[in-house]
């Protein structure tokens, strides 16, 4: 199920313990996302028990003594940066944004920015190193993204949109995306994080 739905299994040891437990008794499942349809046999929705599973992108989601964490890869990171920013500063800014909001970096599915950054070596190098796809959008495409975003007149005059990172993250995450991290700045790098609309189904 995890492979089919692009979820990272946090611990194979805990996965084995969960599998053994389900043969002995009903076991709980806690999800930060809507659960659609029927649950598998032996599984109930809840957060009480000694061994249970959690579906979440949060790093602090450990409600059980033994918690099997399933981490959906549904986060999109939007990045804005000054010309020539090294990949180390980009990585530090992204890690800072994720850590500050307790978001698991393994949940990151893709990266996005504005098209004038499509030859930005530091950004491209970091995405290649992390094996993450990166998309670049025009200013018009970013301005068309619906939502309330912070605005910088300076950035607007420079690249044609008043917010790169948040708009790029939401645009990449698709329709009905949720902005989880709004424009954080570290060493000249701006980072926004959006989450795809996603639900749990075992059917």
JONORVEN-V548134 format. One line per field, one symbol per residue. phi: phi as a letter, one per 40 degrees, with the letter a starting at -180 (. if undefined). psi: psi as a letter, one per 30 degrees, with the letter a starting at -180 (. if undefined). Layout:
phi=???
psi=???
This chain:
phi=.cccbfbcccaccccccccccccbacbcbbbcbcbbgccccgbbcibbicbabbbacccbcbcbdbbccbbccbcbbcbbacdgccccccccccccccccbfbcccccbabaacccbcbcdcccccccccfbcbbbbcccccccccicbcbbccccccbgacaccccccccccgcgcbccbcebbafgbbbbbbbccaababc
psi=eeeeghkkjejfeeeeeeeeeffelkklkkkflkjkakllkgklklgklfklkkjlgkfgiiflejkjkkjkigkkkkkkllkgklfeeeeeeeeeeeefghkkfffkelllalffgfgjeeeeeeeeeghkkkkklleeeeffkkljllkkeeeefefgkfjeeeeeeeeefakglkjejkjkkjhgkkkkklklkklkkg.
